[in-house]
């Protein structure tokens, strides 16, 4: 005798002939789990029928037209559900529509040059934003604040880089052309310090304007969005300058990297900054030390990565280290709280 197993429950026992009858009627499937009363290992219904030399032949219920008629028009084309307010606001539908259809919208916008690159960059940033929202969202995360952080970061970068020429004011940029390891000085205190500080500014504004204390994971999310925004802006600049001078295959790869992996790095580093800024707000007695950590750790990782970016494997190790730090920091939030309460 054979038991059929569904949803961890046993039904039966049935003889092989009875099983065959149920299979032919469509009530039991050949793929259903089953076990004989003298077996210790589960198999399928199909296994036991084959062992008994029995062949299933599921009976069709009417012809194709009658089957479709039985299913019904409302299930095949559920217009009532499709055009309901509940469906239009369905999160899964909105995400699929954004990710899948936005490139088609971009294709129909008659813009070129900077605007075309920016549109494509914006598309990738939306994908990253959706991923970060799914992974790091909290009850405090607000869509309007998220959008504000994204565009505020780009405004800050535009003013600091294109209008004020901030990198030219940092003397440590002179060291980036030096050989390794001296170039670490330039990439850390020049590139790293300047860029991480620029990404930090919107987070400081968010904290100052917040109507409630923001928990670390909330600030990590906003930090990730600020980092993505900076990476996208930087990616557009590279696409129009450095990448445009490369061979087609190299340019193609660099464009993809500038829109995917490299903005992700900026996001991770700024996420770390957001983490420590949150604790600086929650535990103001230690705010000076936490402010230093908020800028120095991302700055150091950024600087080391840039200085070894041409050394295979090593630069990947630095990236993994930064990602590990962000993950461990989030897991050790309780430890920080217990330390900082005293």
C-alpha positions as CSV (number, residue, x, y, z in Angstrom):
1,X,0.0,0.0,0.0
2,X,1.1,3.5,-0.8
3,X,0.7,6.8,1.0
4,X,0.6,10.1,-0.9
5,X,2.3,13.1,0.7
6,X,1.1,16.7,0.2
7,X,2.0,19.7,2.4
8,X,3.8,17.3,4.8
9,X,0.6,15.3,5.4
10,X,0.0,11.7,4.4
11,X,-3.1,10.5,2.6
12,X,-4.1,6.9,2.0
13,X,-3.0,4.2,1.9
14,X,-3.9,3.4,-1.7
15,X,-3.2,0.4,-3.9
16,X,-1.5,0.9,-7.2
17,X,-4.7,0.5,-9.1
18,X,-6.5,3.1,-6.9
19,X,-3.6,5.5,-7.4
20,X,-3.8,5.0,-11.2
21,X,-7.5,5.8,-11.1
22,X,-7.0,9.0,-9.2
23,X,-4.1,10.0,-11.5
24,X,-6.3,9.4,-14.6
25,X,-9.0,11.6,-13.0
26,X,-6.4,14.4,-12.4
27,X,-6.9,14.3,-8.6
28,X,-3.4,13.0,-7.9
29,X,-0.3,14.0,-9.9
30,X,2.5,11.7,-11.0
31,X,4.9,14.2,-9.4
32,X,3.3,14.0,-6.0
33,X,5.5,12.6,-3.3
34,X,4.6,9.1,-2.1
35,X,6.0,6.3,0.1
36,X,5.1,2.7,0.4
37,X,4.3,1.3,3.8
38,X,7.5,-0.9,3.6
39,X,9.8,1.8,2.3
40,X,11.9,4.3,4.3
41,X,12.7,6.7,1.4
42,X,10.1,8.9,-0.4
43,X,9.6,8.6,-4.1
44,X,6.9,9.8,-6.5
45,X,3.5,8.5,-7.5
46,X,4.9,8.0,-11.0
47,X,7.7,5.9,-9.6
48,X,5.4,3.4,-7.9
49,X,3.1,3.2,-10.9
50,X,6.0,2.5,-13.2
51,X,7.3,-0.1,-10.8
52,X,3.9,-1.8,-11.0
53,X,4.0,-1.5,-14.9
54,X,1.0,0.7,-14.9
55,X,0.7,3.6,-17.4
56,X,-1.4,6.7,-16.6
57,X,-3.7,8.3,-19.2
58,X,-5.3,11.4,-17.9
59,X,-8.7,12.0,-19.4
60,X,-9.3,15.3,-21.1
61,X,-12.4,17.2,-20.0
62,X,-14.0,18.2,-23.3
63,X,-12.2,19.8,-26.3
64,X,-10.0,22.9,-26.2
65,X,-12.9,25.3,-26.8
66,X,-15.0,23.8,-24.0
67,X,-12.0,23.9,-21.6
68,X,-11.3,27.6,-22.4
69,X,-15.0,28.3,-21.9
70,X,-14.9,26.6,-18.5
71,X,-12.0,28.7,-17.5
72,X,-14.0,31.8,-18.4
73,X,-13.3,35.2,-20.0
74,X,-12.9,37.0,-16.7
75,X,-10.0,34.8,-15.6
76,X,-8.3,35.0,-19.0
77,X,-8.7,38.7,-19.3
78,X,-9.4,40.0,-15.8
79,X,-10.2,43.6,-16.8
80,X,-12.0,44.4,-13.5
81,X,-8.9,43.5,-11.5
82,X,-6.5,45.0,-14.0
83,X,-8.0,48.5,-13.9
84,X,-8.8,48.6,-10.2
85,X,-7.2,51.1,-7.9
86,X,-5.7,48.3,-5.8
87,X,-3.9,46.8,-8.8
88,X,-2.6,50.1,-10.2
89,X,-0.9,50.7,-6.8
90,X,0.4,47.2,-6.6
91,X,4.1,47.3,-5.7
92,X,5.1,44.3,-7.8
93,X,3.4,45.8,-10.9
94,X,5.1,49.2,-10.4
95,X,8.5,47.6,-10.0
96,X,8.2,45.4,-13.1
97,X,6.8,48.4,-15.1
98,X,9.7,50.7,-14.0
99,X,12.5,48.1,-14.6
100,X,11.0,46.7,-17.8
101,X,9.5,49.7,-19.6
102,X,11.6,52.7,-18.7
103,X,14.3,51.9,-21.4
104,X,11.5,51.9,-24.0
105,X,10.4,55.3,-22.7
106,X,13.9,56.6,-22.9
107,X,14.2,55.4,-26.5
108,X,11.3,57.6,-27.5
109,X,12.7,60.8,-25.9
110,X,14.5,62.8,-28.6
111,X,17.5,63.8,-26.5
112,X,21.2,63.2,-27.0
113,X,24.6,63.9,-25.5
114,X,24.6,64.6,-21.8
115,X,20.8,64.1,-21.4
116,X,20.9,60.7,-23.1
117,X,23.7,59.5,-20.8
118,X,21.9,60.9,-17.8
119,X,18.7,59.1,-18.7
120,X,20.4,55.8,-19.0
121,X,22.3,56.4,-15.7
122,X,19.0,57.3,-14.0
123,X,17.5,54.0,-15.2
124,X,20.3,52.0,-13.5
125,X,20.0,54.1,-10.4
126,X,16.3,53.3,-10.2
127,X,17.2,49.6,-10.3
128,X,19.8,50.0,-7.5
129,X,17.3,52.1,-5.5
130,X,14.7,49.3,-5.7
131,X,17.2,46.8,-4.6
132,X,18.4,48.9,-1.7
133,X,14.8,49.6,-0.7
134,X,14.0,45.8,-0.7
135,X,17.2,45.1,1.4
136,X,17.4,48.0,3.8
137,X,14.0,49.7,4.1
138,X,12.7,50.7,7.5
139,X,9.5,52.2,8.7
140,X,11.3,55.6,8.7
141,X,12.2,55.5,5.0
142,X,10.1,58.0,3.1
143,X,10.0,58.1,-0.7
144,X,10.1,61.9,-0.9
145,X,13.2,62.0,1.3
146,X,14.8,59.3,-0.8
147,X,14.2,61.3,-4.0
148,X,15.5,64.5,-2.2
149,X,18.7,62.7,-1.2
150,X,19.3,61.5,-4.7
151,X,19.0,64.8,-6.5
152,X,20.4,66.9,-3.6
153,X,23.6,64.9,-3.8
154,X,23.9,65.6,-7.5
155,X,23.2,69.3,-7.0
156,X,25.9,69.4,-4.3
157,X,28.4,67.7,-6.6
158,X,27.5,69.9,-9.5
159,X,28.1,73.1,-7.4
160,X,31.2,71.8,-5.7
161,X,32.9,70.2,-8.8
162,X,31.6,72.2,-11.8
163,X,31.1,75.6,-10.3
164,X,33.5,75.9,-7.4
165,X,36.2,73.5,-8.6
166,X,36.5,71.9,-5.2
167,X,39.0,69.2,-6.2
168,X,41.4,71.9,-7.3
169,X,41.4,73.4,-3.8
170,X,42.6,70.2,-2.3
171,X,46.5,70.0,-2.5
172,X,46.5,66.3,-1.9
173,X,45.3,65.7,-5.5
174,X,48.9,66.3,-6.6
175,X,49.9,62.9,-5.2
176,X,47.5,60.8,-7.2
177,X,49.9,60.6,-10.1
178,X,52.7,59.4,-7.8
179,X,53.8,55.7,-7.8
180,X,52.3,53.3,-5.4
181,X,52.2,53.4,-2.3
182,X,52.7,57.2,-2.3
183,X,49.6,57.7,-4.4
184,X,47.6,56.4,-1.4
185,X,48.1,59.8,0.1
186,X,46.5,61.5,-2.9
187,X,43.7,59.1,-3.3
188,X,42.8,59.1,0.4
189,X,43.2,62.7,1.5
190,X,42.5,64.1,-2.0
191,X,39.9,62.0,-3.9
192,X,38.6,60.0,-0.9
193,X,38.2,62.9,1.5
194,X,36.6,65.3,-1.1
195,X,34.2,62.8,-2.6
196,X,33.1,61.2,0.6
197,X,32.5,64.6,2.2
198,X,30.4,65.7,-0.8
199,X,28.2,62.6,-0.4
200,X,28.0,63.2,3.3
201,X,26.4,66.7,3.0
202,X,22.9,65.6,2.0
203,X,22.9,63.1,4.9
204,X,23.8,65.9,7.4
205,X,20.8,67.9,6.0
206,X,18.5,64.9,6.4
207,X,19.5,64.4,10.0
208,X,19.2,68.1,10.8
209,X,15.7,68.3,9.3
210,X,14.5,64.9,10.7
211,X,11.4,65.1,12.9
212,X,12.5,62.0,14.9
213,X,15.7,60.2,15.7
214,X,16.7,58.2,12.6
215,X,18.0,54.7,13.3
216,X,21.2,53.5,11.7
217,X,19.6,51.3,9.1
218,X,17.5,54.2,7.9
219,X,20.6,56.4,7.5
220,X,22.5,53.5,5.8
221,X,19.7,53.4,3.2
222,X,19.9,57.2,2.6
223,X,23.7,56.9,2.5
224,X,23.4,54.2,-0.2
225,X,21.1,56.4,-2.2
226,X,23.5,59.4,-1.9
227,X,26.4,57.2,-3.0
228,X,24.4,55.9,-6.0
229,X,23.6,59.5,-6.9
230,X,27.2,60.5,-6.8
231,X,28.3,57.4,-8.8
232,X,25.7,58.1,-11.5
233,X,26.9,61.8,-11.8
234,X,30.5,60.7,-12.0
235,X,29.6,58.0,-14.5
236,X,28.0,60.5,-16.9
237,X,31.1,62.7,-16.7
238,X,33.3,59.7,-17.5
239,X,31.1,58.6,-20.4
240,X,31.4,62.0,-22.1
241,X,35.1,62.4,-21.5
242,X,37.4,59.5,-20.7
243,X,35.2,56.7,-22.1
244,X,34.5,58.5,-25.3
245,X,38.2,58.4,-26.2
246,X,38.5,54.6,-25.8
247,X,38.1,51.8,-28.4
248,X,34.5,50.6,-28.8
249,X,34.9,47.4,-26.8
250,X,36.7,49.1,-24.0
251,X,34.3,52.0,-24.0
252,X,31.3,49.6,-23.9
253,X,32.7,47.8,-20.9
254,X,33.6,51.0,-19.0
255,X,30.2,52.4,-19.6
256,X,28.6,49.3,-18.1
257,X,31.0,49.4,-15.1
258,X,30.4,53.1,-14.6
259,X,26.6,52.5,-14.4
260,X,26.6,49.4,-12.3
261,X,29.5,48.3,-10.1
262,X,31.2,51.6,-9.5
263,X,28.1,53.5,-8.3
264,X,27.6,50.5,-6.0
265,X,31.0,51.0,-4.5
266,X,30.2,54.7,-3.8
267,X,26.9,53.6,-2.3
268,X,28.5,51.1,0.1
269,X,31.1,53.6,1.3
270,X,28.5,56.3,1.9
271,X,26.2,53.7,3.6
272,X,29.0,53.3,6.2
273,X,29.1,57.0,6.7
274,X,25.3,57.1,7.2
275,X,25.7,54.4,9.8
276,X,28.0,56.4,12.0
277,X,26.1,59.6,11.5
278,X,23.0,58.0,12.9
279,X,24.9,56.9,16.0
280,X,26.3,60.4,16.3
281,X,22.8,61.8,16.4
282,X,21.5,59.1,18.8
283,X,24.4,59.4,21.2
284,X,25.6,63.1,21.0
285,X,28.1,62.7,23.8
286,X,30.3,60.7,21.4
287,X,29.4,62.7,18.3
288,X,32.9,63.9,17.6
289,X,34.4,60.5,17.5
290,X,31.5,59.1,15.4
291,X,31.8,62.0,12.9
292,X,35.5,61.2,12.4
293,X,34.5,57.5,11.8
294,X,31.8,58.6,9.4
295,X,34.3,60.4,7.1
296,X,37.6,58.5,7.8
297,X,36.5,54.9,7.2
298,X,34.8,55.5,3.8
299,X,37.7,57.9,2.9
300,X,40.3,55.3,3.7
301,X,38.6,52.4,1.9
302,X,37.9,54.7,-1.1
303,X,41.5,55.9,-1.2
304,X,43.1,52.4,-0.9
305,X,40.7,51.1,-3.6
306,X,41.6,53.9,-6.1
307,X,45.3,53.5,-5.4
308,X,45.3,49.7,-6.2
309,X,42.5,49.8,-8.8
310,X,45.0,48.6,-11.5
311,X,46.3,45.7,-9.4
312,X,44.3,42.6,-10.2
313,X,42.6,40.8,-7.3
314,X,43.9,43.3,-4.7
315,X,41.3,45.9,-5.6
316,X,38.5,43.3,-5.4
317,X,39.7,42.4,-1.9
318,X,39.4,46.0,-0.9
319,X,35.8,46.1,-2.3
320,X,34.9,43.0,-0.4
321,X,36.3,44.4,2.8
322,X,34.2,47.5,2.5
323,X,31.1,45.4,1.8
324,X,31.9,43.2,4.8
325,X,32.3,46.2,7.1
326,X,28.9,47.6,6.1
327,X,27.2,44.2,6.7
328,X,28.9,43.6,10.0
329,X,28.3,47.1,11.2
330,X,24.5,46.6,10.7
331,X,24.6,43.3,12.6
332,X,26.6,44.8,15.5
333,X,24.2,47.8,16.0
334,X,23.2,46.4,19.4
335,X,26.9,46.3,20.5
336,X,27.4,49.9,19.5
337,X,24.3,50.9,21.5
338,X,25.4,49.1,24.6
339,X,28.9,50.8,24.4
340,X,27.5,54.3,23.7
341,X,24.8,54.3,26.4
342,X,27.5,54.6,29.1
